[in-house]
Amino acid sequence: MRDFAAALGLVFVIEGLVMLAAPGLLGRTLARLSQTPPERLRMTGLYSVLAGMAWVWVVRRGLN
């Protein structure tokens, strides 16, 4: 649970940095996302989840 809390904190840091450094780019990206079909968003989300799980697995396996 401690690792999860730390990871969640890092997500907030990264999102905050994007908003701080490039608010215009973020706005344009969100506008494009709102026009993207839900099926494509779901597939992108699935690929992101799988890539994230693979990343965590590789990092955890390498640290043990």
mmJSON file of the N, C-alpha and C atoms, coordinates in Angstrom:
{"data_MODEL":{"atom_site":{
"group_PDB":["ATOM","ATOM","ATOM","ATOM","ATOM","ATOM","ATOM","ATOM","ATOM","ATOM","ATOM","ATOM","ATOM","ATOM","ATOM","ATOM","ATOM","ATOM","ATOM","ATOM","ATOM","ATOM","ATOM","ATOM","ATOM","ATOM","ATOM","ATOM","ATOM","ATOM","ATOM","ATOM","ATOM","ATOM","ATOM","ATOM","ATOM","ATOM","ATOM","ATOM","ATOM","ATOM","ATOM","ATOM","ATOM","ATOM","ATOM","ATOM","ATOM","ATOM","ATOM","ATOM","ATOM","ATOM","ATOM","ATOM","ATOM","ATOM","ATOM","ATOM","ATOM","ATOM","ATOM","ATOM","ATOM","ATOM","ATOM","ATOM","ATOM","ATOM","ATOM","ATOM","ATOM","ATOM","ATOM","ATOM","ATOM","ATOM","ATOM","ATOM","ATOM","ATOM","ATOM","ATOM","ATOM","ATOM","ATOM","ATOM","ATOM","ATOM","ATOM","ATOM","ATOM","ATOM","ATOM","ATOM","ATOM","ATOM","ATOM","ATOM","ATOM","ATOM","ATOM","ATOM","ATOM","ATOM","ATOM","ATOM","ATOM","ATOM","ATOM","ATOM","ATOM","ATOM","ATOM","ATOM","ATOM","ATOM","ATOM","ATOM","ATOM","ATOM","ATOM","ATOM","ATOM","ATOM","ATOM","ATOM","ATOM","ATOM","ATOM","ATOM","ATOM","ATOM","ATOM","ATOM","ATOM","ATOM","ATOM","ATOM","ATOM","ATOM","ATOM","ATOM","ATOM","ATOM","ATOM","ATOM","ATOM","ATOM","ATOM","ATOM","ATOM","ATOM","ATOM","ATOM","ATOM","ATOM","ATOM","ATOM","ATOM","ATOM","ATOM","ATOM","ATOM","ATOM","ATOM","ATOM","ATOM","ATOM","ATOM","ATOM","ATOM","ATOM","ATOM","ATOM","ATOM","ATOM","ATOM","ATOM","ATOM","ATOM","ATOM","ATOM","ATOM","ATOM","ATOM","ATOM","ATOM","ATOM","ATOM","ATOM"],
"id":[1,2,3,4,5,6,7,8,9,10,11,12,13,14,15,16,17,18,19,20,21,22,23,24,25,26,27,28,29,30,31,32,33,34,35,36,37,38,39,40,41,42,43,44,45,46,47,48,49,50,51,52,53,54,55,56,57,58,59,60,61,62,63,64,65,66,67,68,69,70,71,72,73,74,75,76,77,78,79,80,81,82,83,84,85,86,87,88,89,90,91,92,93,94,95,96,97,98,99,100,101,102,103,104,105,106,107,108,109,110,111,112,113,114,115,116,117,118,119,120,121,122,123,124,125,126,127,128,129,130,131,132,133,134,135,136,137,138,139,140,141,142,143,144,145,146,147,148,149,150,151,152,153,154,155,156,157,158,159,160,161,162,163,164,165,166,167,168,169,170,171,172,173,174,175,176,177,178,179,180,181,182,183,184,185,186,187,188,189,190,191,192],
"type_symbol":["N","C","C","N","C","C","N","C","C","N","C","C","N","C","C","N","C","C","N","C","C","N","C","C","N","C","C","N","C","C","N","C","C","N","C","C","N","C","C","N","C","C","N","C","C","N","C","C","N","C","C","N","C","C","N","C","C","N","C","C","N","C","C","N","C","C","N","C","C","N","C","C","N","C","C","N","C","C","N","C","C","N","C","C","N","C","C","N","C","C","N","C","C","N","C","C","N","C","C","N","C","C","N","C","C","N","C","C","N","C","C","N","C","C","N","C","C","N","C","C","N","C","C","N","C","C","N","C","C","N","C","C","N","C","C","N","C","C","N","C","C","N","C","C","N","C","C","N","C","C","N","C","C","N","C","C","N","C","C","N","C","C","N","C","C","N","C","C","N","C","C","N","C","C","N","C","C","N","C","C","N","C","C","N","C","C","N","C","C","N","C","C"],
"label_atom_id":["N","CA","C","N","CA","C","N","CA","C","N","CA","C","N","CA","C","N","CA","C","N","CA","C","N","CA","C","N","CA","C","N","CA","C","N","CA","C","N","CA","C","N","CA","C","N","CA","C","N","CA","C","N","CA","C","N","CA","C","N","CA","C","N","CA","C","N","CA","C","N","CA","C","N","CA","C","N","CA","C","N","CA","C","N","CA","C","N","CA","C","N","CA","C","N","CA","C","N","CA","C","N","CA","C","N","CA","C","N","CA","C","N","CA","C","N","CA","C","N","CA","C","N","CA","C","N","CA","C","N","CA","C","N","CA","C","N","CA","C","N","CA","C","N","CA","C","N","CA","C","N","CA","C","N","CA","C","N","CA","C","N","CA","C","N","CA","C","N","CA","C","N","CA","C","N","CA","C","N","CA","C","N","CA","C","N","CA","C","N","CA","C","N","CA","C","N","CA","C","N","CA","C","N","CA","C","N","CA","C","N","CA","C","N","CA","C","N","CA","C","N","CA","C"],
"label_alt_id":[null,null,null,null,null,null,null,null,null,null,null,null,null,null,null,null,null,null,null,null,null,null,null,null,null,null,null,null,null,null,null,null,null,null,null,null,null,null,null,null,null,null,null,null,null,null,null,null,null,null,null,null,null,null,null,null,null,null,null,null,null,null,null,null,null,null,null,null,null,null,null,null,null,null,null,null,null,null,null,null,null,null,null,null,null,null,null,null,null,null,null,null,null,null,null,null,null,null,null,null,null,null,null,null,null,null,null,null,null,null,null,null,null,null,null,null,null,null,null,null,null,null,null,null,null,null,null,null,null,null,null,null,null,null,null,null,null,null,null,null,null,null,null,null,null,null,null,null,null,null,null,null,null,null,null,null,null,null,null,null,null,null,null,null,null,null,null,null,null,null,null,null,null,null,null,null,null,null,null,null,null,null,null,null,null,null,null,null,null,null,null,null],
"label_comp_id":["MET","MET","MET","ARG","ARG","ARG","ASP","ASP","ASP","PHE","PHE","PHE","ALA","ALA","ALA","ALA","ALA","ALA","ALA","ALA","ALA","LEU","LEU","LEU","GLY","GLY","GLY","LEU","LEU","LEU","VAL","VAL","VAL","PHE","PHE","PHE","VAL","VAL","VAL","ILE","ILE","ILE","GLU","GLU","GLU","GLY","GLY","GLY","LEU","LEU","LEU","VAL","VAL","VAL","MET","MET","MET","LEU","LEU","LEU","ALA","ALA","ALA","ALA","ALA","ALA","PRO","PRO","PRO","GLY","GLY","GLY","LEU","LEU","LEU","LEU","LEU","LEU","GLY","GLY","GLY","ARG","ARG","ARG","THR","THR","THR","LEU","LEU","LEU","ALA","ALA","ALA","ARG","ARG","ARG","LEU","LEU","LEU","SER","SER","SER","GLN","GLN","GLN","THR","THR","THR","PRO","PRO","PRO","PRO","PRO","PRO","GLU","GLU","GLU","ARG","ARG","ARG","LEU","LEU","LEU","ARG","ARG","ARG","MET","MET","MET","THR","THR","THR","GLY","GLY","GLY","LEU","LEU","LEU","TYR","TYR","TYR","SER","SER","SER","VAL","VAL","VAL","LEU","LEU","LEU","ALA","ALA","ALA","GLY","GLY","GLY","MET","MET","MET","ALA","ALA","ALA","TRP","TRP","TRP","VAL","VAL","VAL","TRP","TRP","TRP","VAL","VAL","VAL","VAL","VAL","VAL","ARG","ARG","ARG","ARG","ARG","ARG","GLY","GLY","GLY","LEU","LEU","LEU","ASN","ASN","ASN"],
"label_asym_id":["A","A","A","A","A","A","A","A","A","A","A","A","A","A","A","A","A","A","A","A","A","A","A","A","A","A","A","A","A","A","A","A","A","A","A","A","A","A","A","A","A","A","A","A","A","A","A","A","A","A","A","A","A","A","A","A","A","A","A","A","A","A","A","A","A","A","A","A","A","A","A","A","A","A","A","A","A","A","A","A","A","A","A","A","A","A","A","A","A","A","A","A","A","A","A","A","A","A","A","A","A","A","A","A","A","A","A","A","A","A","A","A","A","A","A","A","A","A","A","A","A","A","A","A","A","A","A","A","A","A","A","A","A","A","A","A","A","A","A","A","A","A","A","A","A","A","A","A","A","A","A","A","A","A","A","A","A","A","A","A","A","A","A","A","A","A","A","A","A","A","A","A","A","A","A","A","A","A","A","A","A","A","A","A","A","A","A","A","A","A","A","A"],
"label_entity_id":["1","1","1","1","1","1","1","1","1","1","1","1","1","1","1","1","1","1","1","1","1","1","1","1","1","1","1","1","1","1","1","1","1","1","1","1","1","1","1","1","1","1","1","1","1","1","1","1","1","1","1","1","1","1","1","1","1","1","1","1","1","1","1","1","1","1","1","1","1","1","1","1","1","1","1","1","1","1","1","1","1","1","1","1","1","1","1","1","1","1","1","1","1","1","1","1","1","1","1","1","1","1","1","1","1","1","1","1","1","1","1","1","1","1","1","1","1","1","1","1","1","1","1","1","1","1","1","1","1","1","1","1","1","1","1","1","1","1","1","1","1","1","1","1","1","1","1","1","1","1","1","1","1","1","1","1","1","1","1","1","1","1","1","1","1","1","1","1","1","1","1","1","1","1","1","1","1","1","1","1","1","1","1","1","1","1","1","1","1","1","1","1"],
"label_seq_id":[1,1,1,2,2,2,3,3,3,4,4,4,5,5,5,6,6,6,7,7,7,8,8,8,9,9,9,10,10,10,11,11,11,12,12,12,13,13,13,14,14,14,15,15,15,16,16,16,17,17,17,18,18,18,19,19,19,20,20,20,21,21,21,22,22,22,23,23,23,24,24,24,25,25,25,26,26,26,27,27,27,28,28,28,29,29,29,30,30,30,31,31,31,32,32,32,33,33,33,34,34,34,35,35,35,36,36,36,37,37,37,38,38,38,39,39,39,40,40,40,41,41,41,42,42,42,43,43,43,44,44,44,45,45,45,46,46,46,47,47,47,48,48,48,49,49,49,50,50,50,51,51,51,52,52,52,53,53,53,54,54,54,55,55,55,56,56,56,57,57,57,58,58,58,59,59,59,60,60,60,61,61,61,62,62,62,63,63,63,64,64,64],
"pdbx_PDB_ins_code":[null,null,null,null,null,null,null,null,null,null,null,null,null,null,null,null,null,null,null,null,null,null,null,null,null,null,null,null,null,null,null,null,null,null,null,null,null,null,null,null,null,null,null,null,null,null,null,null,null,null,null,null,null,null,null,null,null,null,null,null,null,null,null,null,null,null,null,null,null,null,null,null,null,null,null,null,null,null,null,null,null,null,null,null,null,null,null,null,null,null,null,null,null,null,null,null,null,null,null,null,null,null,null,null,null,null,null,null,null,null,null,null,null,null,null,null,null,null,null,null,null,null,null,null,null,null,null,null,null,null,null,null,null,null,null,null,null,null,null,null,null,null,null,null,null,null,null,null,null,null,null,null,null,null,null,null,null,null,null,null,null,null,null,null,null,null,null,null,null,null,null,null,null,null,null,null,null,null,null,null,null,null,null,null,null,null,null,null,null,null,null,null],
"Cartn_x":[0.815,0.0,0.862,2.007,2.933,3.437,3.769,4.231,3.127,1.897,0.777,0.591,0.675,0.529,1.641,2.865,3.988,3.779,3.312,3.064,1.972,0.939,-0.142,0.376,1.232,1.844,2.657,3.391,4.182,3.28,2.128,1.175,0.756,0.45,0.067,1.203,2.424,3.576,3.719,3.641,3.808,2.679,1.448,0.328,0.48,0.908,1.112,2.2,3.27,4.352,3.875,3.044,2.511,1.648,0.783,-0.072,0.76,1.822,2.688,3.504,4.06,4.984,4.288,3.151,2.53,1.008,0.412,-1.052,-1.79,-1.23,-1.865,-1.884,-0.76,-0.672,-1.65,-1.745,-2.681,-4.116,-4.466,-5.817,-6.129,-5.166,-5.384,-5.511,-4.7,-4.745,-6.084,-6.57,-7.871,-9.002,-8.896,-9.916,-9.935,-8.746,-8.689,-9.223,-8.912,-9.401,-10.915,-11.525,-12.986,-13.657,-12.931,-13.48,-13.088,-12.319,-11.875,-12.977,-13.233,-14.277,-13.977,-15.02,-14.829,-14.095,-14.322,-13.663,-12.149,-11.715,-10.277,-9.697,-10.438,-9.975,-9.865,-10.833,-10.778,-9.573,-9.308,-8.148,-6.84,-6.773,-5.586,-5.415,-6.519,-6.467,-5.998,-6.497,-6.078,-4.582,-4.09,-2.662,-1.824,-2.323,-1.611,-1.539,-2.648,-2.666,-1.691,-1.722,-0.821,0.643,0.939,2.316,2.755,1.864,2.193,2.429,1.61,1.79,3.1,3.426,4.694,5.869,5.763,6.838,7.057,5.967,6.076,6.659,6.246,6.761,8.262,8.705,10.128,10.923,10.436,11.159,11.196,10.082,10.05,10.932,10.897,11.712,13.197,13.526,14.931,15.462,14.575,15.024,15.176,14.617,14.703,15.843],
"Cartn_y":[-1.188,0.0,1.257,1.151,2.286,2.622,1.587,1.808,2.418,1.962,2.502,3.988,4.34,5.745,6.595,6.068,6.794,6.955,5.9,5.962,6.976,7.005,7.967,9.396,9.604,10.92,11.331,10.397,10.696,11.05,10.408,10.754,12.212,12.632,14.024,14.981,14.607,15.456,15.608,14.514,14.558,15.358,15.135,15.905,17.389,17.694,19.089,19.744,19.002,19.547,19.841,18.97,19.198,20.463,20.607,21.804,23.067,22.974,24.117,24.497,23.504,23.764,24.042,23.401,23.518,23.51,24.524,24.517,24.577,25.28,25.357,24.011,23.314,21.98,21.032,21.12,20.278,20.553,21.81,22.166,21.638,21.777,21.261,19.735,19.098,17.636,17.17,17.827,17.454,17.702,18.773,19.039,17.919,17.459,16.356,15.066,14.838,13.626,13.604,14.764,14.817,14.449,14.521,14.175,12.773,12.079,10.73,9.735,8.778,7.779,6.983,6.654,5.919,4.587,3.905,2.62,2.793,3.849,4.109,4.469,5.25,5.595,4.351,3.444,2.206,1.369,1.253,0.46,1.105,2.421,3.132,2.924,2.968,2.714,1.3,0.332,-1.057,-1.211,-0.635,-0.727,-0.041,1.064,1.775,0.93,0.29,-0.57,-1.724,-2.366,-3.497,-3.066,-1.921,-1.425,-1.075,-0.455,-0.118,-1.344,-2.357,-3.594,-4.27,-4.271,-4.855,-4.081,-2.767,-1.925,-2.234,-2.285,-2.58,-3.965,-4.932,-6.294,-6.323,-5.649,-5.628,-4.941,-3.815,-3.079,-3.906,-4.475,-5.275,-6.511,-7.15,-8.348,-8.016,-6.852,-6.435,-6.015,-5.573,-5.129,-6.278,-7.423,-8.568,-9.481],
"Cartn_z":[0.0,0.0,0.0,0.643,0.679,-0.725,-1.501,-2.881,-3.733,-3.527,-4.285,-3.983,-2.715,-2.326,-2.935,-2.943,-3.541,-5.05,-5.709,-7.155,-7.472,-6.664,-6.865,-6.703,-5.733,-5.555,-6.761,-7.351,-8.549,-9.733,-9.83,-10.895,-10.746,-9.518,-9.284,-9.634,-9.293,-9.61,-11.12,-11.852,-13.307,-13.958,-13.518,-14.079,-13.774,-12.568,-12.207,-13.032,-13.307,-14.129,-15.546,-16.089,-17.438,-17.449,-16.44,-16.37,-16.18,-15.408,-15.152,-16.384,-17.062,-18.165,-19.496,-19.747,-21.072,-20.972,-20.367,-20.228,-21.569,-22.544,-23.86,-24.555,-24.5,-25.103,-24.422,-23.118,-22.383,-22.824,-22.973,-23.417,-24.802,-25.712,-27.076,-27.075,-26.252,-26.175,-25.624,-24.582,-24.021,-25.01,-25.8,-26.821,-27.862,-28.267,-29.231,-28.625,-27.352,-26.692,-26.61,-26.419,-26.319,-27.639,-28.735,-30.045,-30.499,-29.686,-30.025,-29.687,-30.579,-30.313,-29.033,-28.268,-27.015,-27.188,-28.304,-28.528,-28.6,-29.263,-29.368,-28.002,-27.221,-25.872,-25.004,-25.118,-24.335,-24.716,-26.009,-26.439,-25.981,-26.074,-25.602,-24.106,-23.365,-21.933,-21.626,-22.378,-22.185,-22.435,-23.527,-23.83,-22.76,-22.231,-21.173,-19.904,-19.562,-18.382,-18.554,-19.71,-19.951,-19.932,-20.549,-20.548,-19.132,-18.359,-16.979,-16.128,-16.304,-15.552,-15.928,-17.218,-17.658,-17.076,-17.063,-16.511,-15.035,-14.277,-12.843,-12.635,-13.426,-13.304,-13.559,-14.618,-14.953,-13.844,-13.366,-12.318,-11.039,-10.647,-9.419,-9.524,-10.658,-10.84,-10.823,-11.395,-11.433,-10.075,-9.177,-7.868,-6.885,-7.171,-6.247,-6.577],
"occupancy":[1.0,1.0,1.0,1.0,1.0,1.0,1.0,1.0,1.0,1.0,1.0,1.0,1.0,1.0,1.0,1.0,1.0,1.0,1.0,1.0,1.0,1.0,1.0,1.0,1.0,1.0,1.0,1.0,1.0,1.0,1.0,1.0,1.0,1.0,1.0,1.0,1.0,1.0,1.0,1.0,1.0,1.0,1.0,1.0,1.0,1.0,1.0,1.0,1.0,1.0,1.0,1.0,1.0,1.0,1.0,1.0,1.0,1.0,1.0,1.0,1.0,1.0,1.0,1.0,1.0,1.0,1.0,1.0,1.0,1.0,1.0,1.0,1.0,1.0,1.0,1.0,1.0,1.0,1.0,1.0,1.0,1.0,1.0,1.0,1.0,1.0,1.0,1.0,1.0,1.0,1.0,1.0,1.0,1.0,1.0,1.0,1.0,1.0,1.0,1.0,1.0,1.0,1.0,1.0,1.0,1.0,1.0,1.0,1.0,1.0,1.0,1.0,1.0,1.0,1.0,1.0,1.0,1.0,1.0,1.0,1.0,1.0,1.0,1.0,1.0,1.0,1.0,1.0,1.0,1.0,1.0,1.0,1.0,1.0,1.0,1.0,1.0,1.0,1.0,1.0,1.0,1.0,1.0,1.0,1.0,1.0,1.0,1.0,1.0,1.0,1.0,1.0,1.0,1.0,1.0,1.0,1.0,1.0,1.0,1.0,1.0,1.0,1.0,1.0,1.0,1.0,1.0,1.0,1.0,1.0,1.0,1.0,1.0,1.0,1.0,1.0,1.0,1.0,1.0,1.0,1.0,1.0,1.0,1.0,1.0,1.0,1.0,1.0,1.0,1.0,1.0,1.0],
"B_iso_or_equiv":[0.0,0.0,0.0,0.0,0.0,0.0,0.0,0.0,0.0,0.0,0.0,0.0,0.0,0.0,0.0,0.0,0.0,0.0,0.0,0.0,0.0,0.0,0.0,0.0,0.0,0.0,0.0,0.0,0.0,0.0,0.0,0.0,0.0,0.0,0.0,0.0,0.0,0.0,0.0,0.0,0.0,0.0,0.0,0.0,0.0,0.0,0.0,0.0,0.0,0.0,0.0,0.0,0.0,0.0,0.0,0.0,0.0,0.0,0.0,0.0,0.0,0.0,0.0,0.0,0.0,0.0,0.0,0.0,0.0,0.0,0.0,0.0,0.0,0.0,0.0,0.0,0.0,0.0,0.0,0.0,0.0,0.0,0.0,0.0,0.0,0.0,0.0,0.0,0.0,0.0,0.0,0.0,0.0,0.0,0.0,0.0,0.0,0.0,0.0,0.0,0.0,0.0,0.0,0.0,0.0,0.0,0.0,0.0,0.0,0.0,0.0,0.0,0.0,0.0,0.0,0.0,0.0,0.0,0.0,0.0,0.0,0.0,0.0,0.0,0.0,0.0,0.0,0.0,0.0,0.0,0.0,0.0,0.0,0.0,0.0,0.0,0.0,0.0,0.0,0.0,0.0,0.0,0.0,0.0,0.0,0.0,0.0,0.0,0.0,0.0,0.0,0.0,0.0,0.0,0.0,0.0,0.0,0.0,0.0,0.0,0.0,0.0,0.0,0.0,0.0,0.0,0.0,0.0,0.0,0.0,0.0,0.0,0.0,0.0,0.0,0.0,0.0,0.0,0.0,0.0,0.0,0.0,0.0,0.0,0.0,0.0,0.0,0.0,0.0,0.0,0.0,0.0],
"pdbx_formal_charge":[null,null,null,null,null,null,null,null,null,null,null,null,null,null,null,null,null,null,null,null,null,null,null,null,null,null,null,null,null,null,null,null,null,null,null,null,null,null,null,null,null,null,null,null,null,null,null,null,null,null,null,null,null,null,null,null,null,null,null,null,null,null,null,null,null,null,null,null,null,null,null,null,null,null,null,null,null,null,null,null,null,null,null,null,null,null,null,null,null,null,null,null,null,null,null,null,null,null,null,null,null,null,null,null,null,null,null,null,null,null,null,null,null,null,null,null,null,null,null,null,null,null,null,null,null,null,null,null,null,null,null,null,null,null,null,null,null,null,null,null,null,null,null,null,null,null,null,null,null,null,null,null,null,null,null,null,null,null,null,null,null,null,null,null,null,null,null,null,null,null,null,null,null,null,null,null,null,null,null,null,null,null,null,null,null,null,null,null,null,null,null,null],
"auth_seq_id":[1,1,1,2,2,2,3,3,3,4,4,4,5,5,5,6,6,6,7,7,7,8,8,8,9,9,9,10,10,10,11,11,11,12,12,12,13,13,13,14,14,14,15,15,15,16,16,16,17,17,17,18,18,18,19,19,19,20,20,20,21,21,21,22,22,22,23,23,23,24,24,24,25,25,25,26,26,26,27,27,27,28,28,28,29,29,29,30,30,30,31,31,31,32,32,32,33,33,33,34,34,34,35,35,35,36,36,36,37,37,37,38,38,38,39,39,39,40,40,40,41,41,41,42,42,42,43,43,43,44,44,44,45,45,45,46,46,46,47,47,47,48,48,48,49,49,49,50,50,50,51,51,51,52,52,52,53,53,53,54,54,54,55,55,55,56,56,56,57,57,57,58,58,58,59,59,59,60,60,60,61,61,61,62,62,62,63,63,63,64,64,64],
"auth_comp_id":["MET","MET","MET","ARG","ARG","ARG","ASP","ASP","ASP","PHE","PHE","PHE","ALA","ALA","ALA","ALA","ALA","ALA","ALA","ALA","ALA","LEU","LEU","LEU","GLY","GLY","GLY","LEU","LEU","LEU","VAL","VAL","VAL","PHE","PHE","PHE","VAL","VAL","VAL","ILE","ILE","ILE","GLU","GLU","GLU","GLY","GLY","GLY","LEU","LEU","LEU","VAL","VAL","VAL","MET","MET","MET","LEU","LEU","LEU","ALA","ALA","ALA","ALA","ALA","ALA","PRO","PRO","PRO","GLY","GLY","GLY","LEU","LEU","LEU","LEU","LEU","LEU","GLY","GLY","GLY","ARG","ARG","ARG","THR","THR","THR","LEU","LEU","LEU","ALA","ALA","ALA","ARG","ARG","ARG","LEU","LEU","LEU","SER","SER","SER","GLN","GLN","GLN","THR","THR","THR","PRO","PRO","PRO","PRO","PRO","PRO","GLU","GLU","GLU","ARG","ARG","ARG","LEU","LEU","LEU","ARG","ARG","ARG","MET","MET","MET","THR","THR","THR","GLY","GLY","GLY","LEU","LEU","LEU","TYR","TYR","TYR","SER","SER","SER","VAL","VAL","VAL","LEU","LEU","LEU","ALA","ALA","ALA","GLY","GLY","GLY","MET","MET","MET","ALA","ALA","ALA","TRP","TRP","TRP","VAL","VAL","VAL","TRP","TRP","TRP","VAL","VAL","VAL","VAL","VAL","VAL","ARG","ARG","ARG","ARG","ARG","ARG","GLY","GLY","GLY","LEU","LEU","LEU","ASN","ASN","ASN"],
"auth_asym_id":["A","A","A","A","A","A","A","A","A","A","A","A","A","A","A","A","A","A","A","A","A","A","A","A","A","A","A","A","A","A","A","A","A","A","A","A","A","A","A","A","A","A","A","A","A","A","A","A","A","A","A","A","A","A","A","A","A","A","A","A","A","A","A","A","A","A","A","A","A","A","A","A","A","A","A","A","A","A","A","A","A","A","A","A","A","A","A","A","A","A","A","A","A","A","A","A","A","A","A","A","A","A","A","A","A","A","A","A","A","A","A","A","A","A","A","A","A","A","A","A","A","A","A","A","A","A","A","A","A","A","A","A","A","A","A","A","A","A","A","A","A","A","A","A","A","A","A","A","A","A","A","A","A","A","A","A","A","A","A","A","A","A","A","A","A","A","A","A","A","A","A","A","A","A","A","A","A","A","A","A","A","A","A","A","A","A","A","A","A","A","A","A"],
"auth_atom_id":["N","CA","C","N","CA","C","N","CA","C","N","CA","C","N","CA","C","N","CA","C","N","CA","C","N","CA","C","N","CA","C","N","CA","C","N","CA","C","N","CA","C","N","CA","C","N","CA","C","N","CA","C","N","CA","C","N","CA","C","N","CA","C","N","CA","C","N","CA","C","N","CA","C","N","CA","C","N","CA","C","N","CA","C","N","CA","C","N","CA","C","N","CA","C","N","CA","C","N","CA","C","N","CA","C","N","CA","C","N","CA","C","N","CA","C","N","CA","C","N","CA","C","N","CA","C","N","CA","C","N","CA","C","N","CA","C","N","CA","C","N","CA","C","N","CA","C","N","CA","C","N","CA","C","N","CA","C","N","CA","C","N","CA","C","N","CA","C","N","CA","C","N","CA","C","N","CA","C","N","CA","C","N","CA","C","N","CA","C","N","CA","C","N","CA","C","N","CA","C","N","CA","C","N","CA","C","N","CA","C","N","CA","C","N","CA","C","N","CA","C","N","CA","C"],
"pdbx_PDB_model_num":[1,1,1,1,1,1,1,1,1,1,1,1,1,1,1,1,1,1,1,1,1,1,1,1,1,1,1,1,1,1,1,1,1,1,1,1,1,1,1,1,1,1,1,1,1,1,1,1,1,1,1,1,1,1,1,1,1,1,1,1,1,1,1,1,1,1,1,1,1,1,1,1,1,1,1,1,1,1,1,1,1,1,1,1,1,1,1,1,1,1,1,1,1,1,1,1,1,1,1,1,1,1,1,1,1,1,1,1,1,1,1,1,1,1,1,1,1,1,1,1,1,1,1,1,1,1,1,1,1,1,1,1,1,1,1,1,1,1,1,1,1,1,1,1,1,1,1,1,1,1,1,1,1,1,1,1,1,1,1,1,1,1,1,1,1,1,1,1,1,1,1,1,1,1,1,1,1,1,1,1,1,1,1,1,1,1,1,1,1,1,1,1]
}}}
